[in-house]
Amino acid sequence: MCGKWLIPGLLMSMLALGCAPVSVGPSGSTAAAARGDGVGSTPALKRLRVLGTNDFHGHLRPTTPPWANGREVGGGPALAAYFQRARDEVDAPTILIDAGDVMQGTPLSNLTSGRSTVDFYNEVGYTAAAIGNHEFDWTAETLAERIEQAEFDWLSANIFVAGSDTFPTWATPTTMVSLPGCAAGPPACDSVHVGIIGITTQTTPTAAMPSHVAPFAFGDEAEAIDRWVPVLRDGGADFVVVTAHEGAYCGIGPTENCRGPMMDIAARLTQPPDLIVSGHTHTLLSITPSGVPVVQGGSYGTNFSIVDLERVSADSVAVHVRAQPPTFVDQVVPDPEIERLLDRYLAEVGPILDDVVATLEAPLLRHGPEYPLGNLIADAQRTTVGVQVAIMNNGGIRTDLGSGPVRYEDLFRVQPFGNTLVTMTLAGEALLRALEHPLNGGRSAGHVSGVRVRYRRNGEPGRRIVEAILDSGEVIRAHGQYRVVVNNFLAEGGDGFDMLLEGADVEHTGIVDLDALIDYLAALPSPTPVPPVGRFQSVD
């Protein structure tokens, strides 16, 4: 079965690894699988197929990412066809779960406050989804409305009302589902009981609009999993699966030199689940940190994970990662029902999505420690409001832009949050801290306009910046006063920019960051040239 899903390039080696079974007991120990012949050799054993997605971000229409060589990938109609094919391949129950950040990211989703995406999830039969940090982007009240609309369970076991151990009224920690164990159903085969736990990243207070999540506390992820795994097992779960909006990064492909919060979470578990479907880091993962199988399917519906679980004994589950295929549109017949669903929402949103805003002379990619796309956005914000310095966080730049014509929808996907521009006066000392903040990882994790920063990669925190010079030639001095523009997420201290809370003469302009970018592009020569890099310069 693995051969059906093999794909070219870097993923080939991952799939070769993924097809090997791993047996994981409830205690978290790993051992050789009871047998390696995959699903179907012993019908009496309970089996489950898990289809996992993550970080969909409302990508209901296909995209053409740089790695796809001009081919369309993803989109609701194609994903529905891929999901159905994966279900049809096995005579075993299947669940479809998502690891969070479901709605925010495209005009077709955002301009309907996520209704279109939730309708899609309902139609294709999701079983459960984790609550991601970006589920709060339109306030908790809107999230509660989407949870009410959903025909699947939206889960988080570590969101609490601030100052208590009480879950918000709309937050459900777990769910238990019972599925026919085979196509024939009882009495030919027993039902399969699946416990699912949802997890939200503990970094949500700085990874979401701070004012939207202030009423809530986000608890330790490992503690939440350890709390609920035995509850579900004692309640009769044959398999326990976690859908976690938290992940990891791997340095070589999806399996080696891995780091990140999920590695720590797995290492601290004393009650490991049978599988974790992860998200948040937008990576392709198939790993077993501390003996816990973890998968993640990239982002935006461009891949998804196919995992088979098989209970080989009372205390052992074999885990077979079958594939994480790219969802090329030309490899399936798109689902016509989903196409009709999207057509209805496209009619509601209007024709603006395909309006061409600009033409780029070269791709603008999010590669390297500083990239032209980030500088372009920072320039647009500074030019729009006419201040000395702009600071833009990398987390607010969501995708790349290809060369040639750029549509409104393409730009919306780059800046989907509807953030507005905020100007303020910062003392030089606070501005220098703000300019150093993106350098905490040894290289820039943000972009600036109007200033050039020389810094030491391995300098002491608070003393990394050697010199910061405005475009006017003026050196930023600690005692000086400077006008700065940021988006409202950063102005509230998001992404750890607490020093921006010290700003004076704060003005909320009401200008949406996307509008600033569109107007700026319209004023540039066509085709739009690539902005130079080098605004952050290491002296090491």
C-alpha positions as CSV (number, residue, x, y, z in Angstrom):
1,M,0.0,0.0,0.0
2,C,2.9,2.4,0.7
3,G,3.9,2.3,-3.0
4,K,0.6,3.9,-4.0
5,W,1.6,7.1,-2.2
6,L,5.3,7.4,-3.0
7,I,6.3,10.9,-4.1
8,P,9.4,12.4,-5.6
9,G,12.2,14.4,-4.0
10,L,13.0,14.7,-0.3
11,L,9.9,12.9,0.8
12,M,10.9,9.6,-0.7
13,S,13.3,8.7,2.1
14,M,10.7,9.7,4.7
15,L,8.1,7.4,3.2
16,A,10.6,4.6,3.2
17,L,11.0,5.2,6.9
18,G,7.3,5.8,7.5
19,C,6.3,2.4,6.1
20,A,8.1,0.6,8.9
21,P,5.9,-0.3,11.8
22,V,6.7,0.8,15.3
23,S,5.1,-0.9,18.4
24,V,4.4,1.4,21.3
25,G,3.0,0.3,24.6
26,P,0.9,2.4,27.0
27,S,4.0,3.0,29.1
28,G,5.7,4.7,26.2
29,S,8.2,1.9,25.7
30,T,9.1,0.9,22.1
31,A,9.6,-2.6,20.8
32,A,9.6,-4.6,17.6
33,A,6.1,-4.9,16.0
34,A,4.3,-8.2,16.5
35,R,4.5,-8.6,12.8
36,G,5.5,-6.5,9.9
37,D,2.9,-7.5,7.3
38,G,0.7,-4.4,7.9
39,V,-3.1,-4.2,8.0
40,G,-5.3,-7.2,7.2
41,S,-3.3,-10.3,8.2
42,T,-5.2,-11.0,11.4
43,P,-8.8,-9.6,11.1
44,A,-9.5,-10.2,14.8
45,L,-7.1,-7.5,15.8
46,K,-8.5,-4.0,16.2
47,R,-7.3,-1.5,13.7
48,L,-7.8,2.2,13.0
49,R,-6.7,4.4,10.1
50,V,-6.0,8.0,11.1
51,L,-5.9,10.8,8.5
52,G,-4.3,13.9,9.8
53,T,-4.1,17.5,8.7
54,N,-2.9,20.7,10.3
55,D,-2.6,24.4,9.8
56,F,-5.2,24.5,6.9
57,H,-5.7,28.2,7.4
58,G,-8.7,28.4,5.2
59,H,-7.0,27.2,2.0
60,L,-10.2,26.1,0.3
61,R,-8.8,26.9,-3.2
62,P,-5.6,25.3,-4.6
63,T,-2.2,27.0,-4.5
64,T,0.9,26.7,-6.6
65,P,3.8,26.6,-4.1
66,P,7.3,27.0,-5.5
67,W,8.2,23.3,-5.0
68,A,5.2,22.1,-7.1
69,N,6.8,23.2,-10.5
70,G,3.7,25.0,-11.6
71,R,1.2,22.3,-10.5
72,E,-1.8,23.1,-8.4
73,V,-1.8,21.6,-4.9
74,G,-4.5,21.3,-2.3
75,G,-7.9,23.0,-2.1
76,G,-11.1,21.6,-0.7
77,P,-12.3,19.6,-3.8
78,A,-9.0,17.8,-4.3
79,L,-8.5,17.1,-0.5
80,A,-12.0,15.5,-0.3
81,A,-11.0,13.1,-3.1
82,Y,-7.7,12.2,-1.4
83,F,-9.4,11.6,1.9
84,Q,-12.0,9.3,0.2
85,R,-9.3,7.4,-1.6
86,A,-7.4,6.8,1.7
87,R,-10.7,5.6,3.4
88,D,-11.5,3.3,0.5
89,E,-8.1,1.5,0.7
90,V,-8.8,-0.2,4.0
91,D,-11.5,-2.3,5.5
92,A,-11.0,-0.6,8.8
93,P,-12.6,2.4,10.6
94,T,-11.1,5.8,9.7
95,I,-11.0,9.0,11.6
96,L,-10.0,12.4,10.1
97,I,-8.6,14.9,12.5
98,D,-6.9,18.3,12.3
99,A,-4.3,19.8,14.6
100,G,-5.6,23.3,14.6
101,D,-5.4,26.8,12.9
102,V,-8.3,25.8,10.7
103,M,-9.9,29.0,9.5
104,Q,-7.6,32.1,9.4
105,G,-5.7,32.7,6.2
106,T,-7.6,33.3,2.9
107,P,-10.3,35.7,1.8
108,L,-12.7,32.9,1.0
109,S,-12.5,31.9,4.7
110,N,-11.8,35.2,6.4
111,L,-14.5,37.2,4.7
112,T,-17.0,34.7,5.9
113,S,-15.5,34.6,9.5
114,G,-14.6,31.0,8.9
115,R,-18.0,29.7,8.0
116,S,-16.9,28.4,4.6
117,T,-14.0,26.4,6.1
118,V,-16.2,24.9,8.8
119,D,-18.8,23.9,6.3
120,F,-16.0,22.2,4.3
121,Y,-14.8,20.3,7.4
122,N,-18.4,19.2,8.0
123,E,-18.9,18.0,4.5
124,V,-15.7,15.9,4.3
125,G,-16.4,14.3,7.7
126,Y,-13.8,15.5,10.2
127,T,-14.0,13.7,13.5
128,A,-12.2,16.3,15.6
129,A,-9.9,19.3,15.5
130,A,-7.6,20.9,18.0
131,I,-8.1,24.6,18.9
132,G,-5.1,26.5,17.5
133,N,-3.9,29.9,18.5
134,H,-5.3,31.5,15.3
135,E,-8.8,30.3,16.2
136,F,-8.9,33.3,18.5
137,D,-8.1,35.9,15.7
138,W,-11.7,36.9,15.4
139,T,-12.3,36.8,19.2
140,A,-13.4,33.9,21.4
141,E,-17.1,34.8,20.7
142,T,-16.6,34.1,17.0
143,L,-14.7,30.9,17.8
144,A,-17.7,29.8,20.0
145,E,-20.0,30.4,17.0
146,R,-17.8,28.3,14.7
147,I,-17.7,25.5,17.3
148,E,-21.5,25.6,17.5
149,Q,-21.6,25.3,13.6
150,A,-19.1,22.4,13.6
151,E,-20.4,18.9,13.2
152,F,-17.1,17.6,14.5
153,D,-15.5,18.0,18.0
154,W,-13.3,21.0,18.5
155,L,-11.0,20.1,21.4
156,S,-8.5,21.5,23.9
157,A,-7.6,20.0,27.2
158,N,-5.3,22.8,28.3
159,I,-7.4,26.0,27.9
160,F,-8.8,27.3,31.2
161,V,-10.6,30.4,32.4
162,A,-7.8,32.6,33.8
163,G,-7.2,32.0,37.5
164,S,-9.1,28.7,37.6
165,D,-9.0,25.1,36.5
166,T,-12.3,25.5,34.7
167,F,-12.7,25.0,31.0
168,P,-14.4,27.8,29.0
169,T,-18.0,26.8,28.2
170,W,-17.1,26.2,24.5
171,A,-13.9,24.2,25.2
172,T,-14.1,20.4,25.4
173,P,-10.9,18.5,26.4
174,T,-11.6,15.1,24.9
175,T,-14.0,13.0,22.9
176,M,-14.7,9.3,22.6
177,V,-16.0,7.9,19.3
178,S,-17.2,4.3,18.5
179,L,-16.8,3.0,15.0
180,P,-17.6,-0.2,13.2
181,G,-14.5,-2.4,13.2
182,C,-15.0,-3.4,9.6
183,A,-17.3,-2.9,6.7
184,A,-19.5,-5.8,7.7
185,G,-20.0,-4.4,11.2
186,P,-21.1,-6.4,14.2
187,P,-21.2,-9.3,14.8
188,A,-18.6,-9.9,12.2
189,C,-16.2,-7.6,14.0
190,D,-16.2,-5.6,17.2
191,S,-16.6,-1.9,17.4
192,V,-13.4,0.2,17.8
193,H,-13.4,2.9,20.5
194,V,-11.1,5.9,19.9
195,G,-10.3,8.5,22.5
196,I,-9.1,11.8,21.2
197,I,-7.4,14.6,23.2
198,G,-7.0,18.2,21.9
199,I,-4.0,20.4,22.8
200,T,-3.4,24.1,22.2
201,T,0.1,25.6,22.2
202,Q,1.1,27.1,25.5
203,T,2.5,30.1,23.6
204,T,-0.9,31.3,22.6
205,P,-0.8,34.4,24.8
206,T,2.0,35.8,22.6
207,A,1.0,33.9,19.4
208,A,-2.5,35.3,19.2
209,M,-3.9,38.8,19.6
210,P,-3.1,39.4,23.4
211,S,-6.4,41.1,24.0
212,H,-8.4,38.2,22.5
213,V,-6.9,35.6,24.8
214,A,-6.4,37.6,28.0
215,P,-9.4,35.9,29.7
216,F,-7.8,32.5,29.3
217,A,-4.8,30.5,30.6
218,F,-3.0,27.9,28.6
219,G,-1.7,25.0,30.7
220,D,1.2,22.7,30.3
221,E,0.6,20.4,27.2
222,A,2.3,17.3,28.7
223,E,0.4,17.5,31.9
224,A,-2.9,17.8,30.0
225,I,-2.1,14.7,28.0
226,D,-1.0,12.7,31.0
227,R,-4.2,13.7,32.8
228,W,-6.6,12.5,30.1
229,V,-4.8,9.4,28.5
230,P,-5.6,7.1,31.5
231,V,-9.1,8.5,31.7
232,L,-9.8,7.5,28.1
233,R,-8.1,4.1,28.4
234,D,-10.1,3.4,31.6
235,G,-13.2,4.5,29.7
236,G,-12.7,1.7,27.1
237,A,-10.6,3.4,24.4
238,D,-8.9,0.9,22.1
239,F,-6.7,3.7,20.8
240,V,-5.9,7.1,22.2
241,V,-4.9,9.8,19.7
242,V,-3.8,13.4,20.5
243,T,-4.4,16.2,18.1
244,A,-2.0,18.9,19.2
245,H,-1.5,22.4,18.0
246,E,2.2,22.3,18.8
247,G,5.1,20.8,16.8
248,A,8.7,20.6,16.0
249,Y,11.3,21.3,13.3
250,C,13.6,18.8,11.7
251,G,16.9,19.8,10.1
252,I,17.2,17.0,7.5
253,G,14.0,16.0,5.9
254,P,11.1,15.1,8.2
255,T,12.9,12.7,10.5
256,E,16.3,13.8,11.7
257,N,18.0,16.5,13.8
258,C,14.6,17.5,15.2
259,R,14.0,20.2,17.8
260,G,11.1,22.2,19.2
261,P,8.4,22.0,21.8
262,M,7.0,18.7,20.8
263,M,10.3,17.0,21.5
264,D,10.1,18.3,25.1
265,I,6.4,17.4,25.4
266,A,7.0,13.8,24.3
267,A,10.0,13.4,26.7
268,R,7.9,14.5,29.7
269,L,5.0,12.2,29.1
270,T,4.3,9.4,31.6
271,Q,1.1,8.3,29.9
272,P,1.9,8.4,26.2
273,P,-0.9,8.2,23.7
274,D,-0.7,5.8,20.7
275,L,-0.2,8.7,18.2
276,I,0.1,12.5,18.1
277,V,-1.0,14.4,15.1
278,S,0.8,17.7,15.5
279,G,0.7,21.2,14.0
280,H,1.6,24.8,14.5
281,T,5.2,24.6,13.0
282,H,4.0,24.0,9.4
283,T,6.5,21.2,8.9
284,L,6.4,17.7,7.5
285,L,7.1,15.3,10.4
286,S,7.2,11.6,10.9
287,I,9.2,11.0,14.1
288,T,9.1,9.1,17.4
289,P,10.6,11.3,20.1
290,S,10.9,9.4,23.3
291,G,9.1,6.5,21.7
292,V,5.9,8.5,20.9
293,P,4.8,8.5,17.2
294,V,4.3,12.1,15.9
295,V,3.2,13.1,12.4
296,Q,2.6,16.5,10.9
297,G,1.5,17.2,7.3
298,G,3.1,20.5,6.4
299,S,0.4,23.2,6.0
300,Y,-2.4,24.6,3.9
301,G,-3.6,21.2,2.8
302,T,-0.6,20.6,0.6
303,N,0.1,17.2,2.4
304,F,-1.7,15.0,4.9
305,S,-0.7,12.1,7.0
306,I,-2.0,8.5,6.6
307,V,-1.3,6.4,9.7
308,D,-2.6,2.9,10.5
309,L,-2.8,1.7,14.1
310,E,-3.2,-1.9,15.1
311,R,-3.6,-3.3,18.6
312,V,-1.3,-6.3,18.7
313,S,-1.7,-7.1,22.4
314,A,-3.3,-5.6,25.5
315,D,-0.3,-3.3,26.0
316,S,1.1,-2.8,22.5
317,V,0.0,-0.9,19.4
318,A,1.7,-1.1,16.1
319,V,2.0,2.2,14.3
320,H,2.4,2.3,10.5
321,V,2.9,5.7,8.9
322,R,1.7,4.8,5.4
323,A,2.4,8.1,3.6
324,Q,2.2,11.9,3.7
325,P,1.4,12.5,0.1
326,P,1.4,15.9,-1.7
327,T,-2.2,16.7,-2.8
328,F,-1.6,17.4,-6.5
329,V,-4.9,18.4,-8.0
330,D,-4.1,16.6,-11.3
331,Q,-3.8,13.3,-9.6
332,V,-7.5,13.0,-8.5
333,V,-11.0,13.9,-9.7
334,P,-12.0,16.8,-7.5
335,D,-15.1,16.3,-5.4
336,P,-18.1,17.9,-7.2
337,E,-20.1,18.5,-4.1
338,I,-17.2,20.4,-2.5
339,E,-16.8,22.4,-5.7
340,R,-20.4,23.4,-5.5
341,L,-20.0,24.4,-1.9
342,L,-17.1,26.7,-2.8
343,D,-18.9,28.2,-5.7
344,R,-21.7,29.3,-3.3
345,Y,-19.2,31.0,-1.1
346,L,-17.3,32.5,-4.0
347,A,-20.5,34.1,-5.1
348,E,-20.9,35.5,-1.6
349,V,-17.4,37.0,-1.5
350,G,-17.4,38.4,-5.0
351,P,-15.0,38.6,-7.9
352,I,-12.3,40.6,-6.1
353,L,-10.1,37.5,-5.4
354,D,-8.8,37.3,-8.9
355,D,-8.1,41.0,-9.4
356,V,-4.4,41.5,-10.5
357,V,-2.8,44.1,-8.2
358,A,0.8,44.0,-9.4
359,T,3.4,42.1,-11.5
360,L,6.6,40.9,-9.8
361,E,9.8,40.6,-11.8
362,A,11.0,37.7,-9.6
363,P,9.6,35.4,-6.9
364,L,9.5,36.9,-3.3
365,L,10.3,33.9,-1.0
366,R,10.5,33.6,2.7
367,H,14.0,32.1,2.6
368,G,17.2,33.1,4.5
369,P,17.7,35.2,7.6
370,E,16.3,38.3,5.8
371,Y,14.1,38.1,2.8
372,P,12.9,40.7,0.2
373,L,9.2,40.0,0.9
374,G,9.6,41.1,4.5
375,N,11.4,44.2,3.5
376,L,8.7,45.0,1.0
377,I,6.0,44.8,3.6
378,A,8.0,46.9,6.1
379,D,8.6,49.5,3.4
380,A,4.9,49.6,2.6
381,Q,4.0,50.3,6.2
382,R,6.6,53.0,6.8
383,T,5.8,54.7,3.6
384,T,2.0,54.6,4.2
385,V,2.2,56.4,7.5
386,G,5.4,58.5,7.0
387,V,7.4,57.6,10.1
388,Q,11.1,56.9,10.6
389,V,11.1,53.1,11.4
390,A,8.8,50.1,10.7
391,I,9.1,46.7,12.4
392,M,7.4,43.7,10.9
393,N,7.2,40.2,12.5
394,N,8.0,37.2,10.4
395,G,4.9,35.4,11.8
396,G,2.7,37.9,10.1
397,I,4.1,36.9,6.6
398,R,2.2,33.7,5.8
399,T,3.3,32.6,2.4
400,D,5.6,33.3,-0.6
401,L,4.7,35.2,-3.8
402,G,5.6,33.8,-7.3
403,S,6.9,36.0,-10.2
404,G,4.5,37.5,-12.7
405,P,0.9,38.7,-12.0
406,V,-0.1,38.9,-8.3
407,R,-3.8,38.7,-7.5
408,Y,-5.6,40.1,-4.5
409,E,-6.1,36.6,-3.2
410,D,-2.3,36.0,-3.4
411,L,-1.6,39.1,-1.3
412,F,-4.4,38.3,1.1
413,R,-2.7,34.9,1.8
414,V,0.5,36.8,2.6
415,Q,-1.2,39.1,5.1
416,P,-4.5,37.5,6.1
417,F,-5.0,38.7,9.6
418,G,-6.5,42.1,9.0
419,N,-4.1,43.7,11.3
420,T,-4.1,47.5,11.4
421,L,-1.1,49.9,11.6
422,V,-0.3,51.6,14.8
423,T,2.2,54.5,15.1
424,M,4.0,55.5,18.4
425,T,6.9,57.4,19.7
426,L,9.6,55.2,21.3
427,A,12.6,56.2,23.3
428,G,15.8,55.1,21.6
429,E,16.5,52.7,24.4
430,A,13.2,50.9,23.9
431,L,13.6,51.0,20.1
432,L,17.0,49.4,20.3
433,R,15.4,46.6,22.4
434,A,12.7,46.2,19.8
435,L,15.3,46.0,17.0
436,E,17.2,43.4,19.0
437,H,14.2,41.3,19.9
438,P,14.1,39.5,16.5
439,L,17.8,38.6,16.9
440,N,17.4,36.4,20.0
441,G,17.9,33.3,17.8
442,G,21.2,34.6,16.5
443,R,19.7,35.9,13.3
444,S,16.9,38.1,12.3
445,A,13.3,36.8,12.8
446,G,11.8,40.1,11.7
447,H,12.1,42.8,9.2
448,V,12.6,46.5,9.4
449,S,12.4,49.6,7.2
450,G,14.1,52.9,7.6
451,V,17.0,51.6,9.6
452,R,20.1,49.5,9.2
453,V,21.2,47.4,12.2
454,R,24.7,46.0,12.8
455,Y,24.8,43.2,15.4
456,R,26.7,40.4,17.0
457,R,25.2,37.0,16.6
458,N,26.5,35.6,19.8
459,G,26.5,38.9,21.8
460,E,25.0,39.1,25.3
461,P,21.3,39.7,25.4
462,G,20.6,43.4,25.6
463,R,24.0,44.1,24.0
464,R,23.8,42.4,20.6
465,I,23.3,45.6,18.6
466,V,26.6,47.4,17.7
467,E,24.9,50.2,15.8
468,A,21.6,51.2,14.4
469,I,21.5,54.0,11.8
470,L,18.4,55.6,10.3
471,D,18.1,56.1,6.5
472,S,18.7,59.8,7.2
473,G,22.2,58.9,8.5
474,E,21.2,59.6,12.2
475,V,22.5,57.0,14.7
476,I,19.8,55.9,17.1
477,R,20.7,57.1,20.6
478,A,19.2,55.7,23.8
479,H,18.0,59.1,24.9
480,G,16.4,60.0,21.5
481,Q,12.8,59.9,20.5
482,Y,11.7,58.1,17.3
483,R,8.4,57.6,15.4
484,V,7.7,53.9,14.7
485,V,5.0,51.9,13.0
486,V,4.0,48.3,13.8
487,N,0.9,46.3,13.4
488,N,-1.6,46.2,16.2
489,F,-0.6,42.6,17.2
490,L,2.9,43.8,18.0
491,A,1.6,47.0,19.5
492,E,-0.2,44.8,22.1
493,G,3.0,43.0,22.9
494,G,2.5,40.1,20.6
495,D,5.5,37.8,19.7
496,G,7.1,39.0,22.9
497,F,7.5,42.7,21.8
498,D,6.6,43.9,25.3
499,M,8.8,47.0,24.9
500,L,6.3,48.4,22.4
501,L,3.9,48.8,25.3
502,E,6.1,51.7,26.4
503,G,5.2,53.7,23.3
504,A,3.9,57.3,23.7
505,D,1.6,59.3,21.5
506,V,0.1,56.0,20.2
507,E,-2.2,56.4,17.2
508,H,-4.4,53.6,15.9
509,T,-4.5,54.6,12.2
510,G,-7.2,52.1,11.2
511,I,-5.2,51.4,8.0
512,V,-5.2,47.6,7.3
513,D,-1.8,46.2,6.6
514,L,-3.0,44.5,3.4
515,D,-4.4,47.8,2.1
516,A,-1.0,49.5,2.8
517,L,0.8,46.8,0.8
518,I,-1.6,47.0,-2.1
519,D,-1.4,50.8,-2.3
520,Y,2.4,50.7,-2.0
521,L,2.7,48.1,-4.8
522,A,0.4,50.2,-7.0
523,A,2.8,53.2,-6.7
524,L,5.9,51.2,-7.6
525,P,7.2,50.6,-11.2
526,S,5.9,47.6,-13.0
527,P,7.2,44.9,-12.9
528,T,7.9,45.4,-9.2
529,P,11.6,45.1,-8.5
530,V,13.0,42.9,-5.7
531,P,13.8,44.9,-2.6
532,P,17.4,44.5,-1.5
533,V,18.4,42.8,1.7
534,G,21.1,43.7,4.2
535,R,19.2,45.8,6.7
536,F,20.4,43.4,9.5
537,Q,24.2,42.9,9.2
538,S,26.2,40.6,11.4
539,V,29.6,41.8,12.4
540,D,30.8,38.3,13.4
